[in-house]
Amino acid sequence: MNENRMTLPQPVGKLLSILPAYPGSLLFATALNLALRDSLPLDVKRSLEGKRLCIRVTDAQLAFHFQWARGSFVASAADGKPDLLIAASAQDFLLLARRQEDPDTLFFSRRLIMEGDTDLGLLVKNTLDAIEMPVFDPRRLEPARLLARFTSRSKN
């Protein structure tokens, strides 16, 4: 367990909380499509169809609302209760993405919260565990690298 936990300073979280929610959800859904869409098994895609999910970054006071619809992740409105809510700090999400921390460890230490459809939560967790993904490297998000990826896709 990583004892050097950091959280975003409260003023930063407060500032981020006033941003409109939909653009962030749209960017998040786009990132999920780039990272996961082609790796998801057909049965998982069927199980996700129409399910509303929310990822809440607690210290950043941000929430990303999205669902699986018509073969991809799409941003959704923040109205109503999602089928599944997953919440953690920005650092804990980064640790999960880099596979430096186990979701079960975070869950049982109450650093990762899952609310709603428990079967859906287990499906998401088990699917992510089973997908061979490269460790998340924030350098992949540098504008030049993103532009190169989009350019290479448009040429194909």
Secondary structure, DSSP 8 states (H G I E B T S, - for coil): ---------HHHHHHHHTS-HHHHHHHHHHHHHHHHGGGS-HHHHHHHBT-EEEEEETTTTEEEEEEEETTEEEE--S-S--SEEEEE-HHHHHHHHTTSS-HHHHHHTTSSEEEE-HHHHHHHHHHHHHS------GGGGSHHHHHHHHHHHHH-
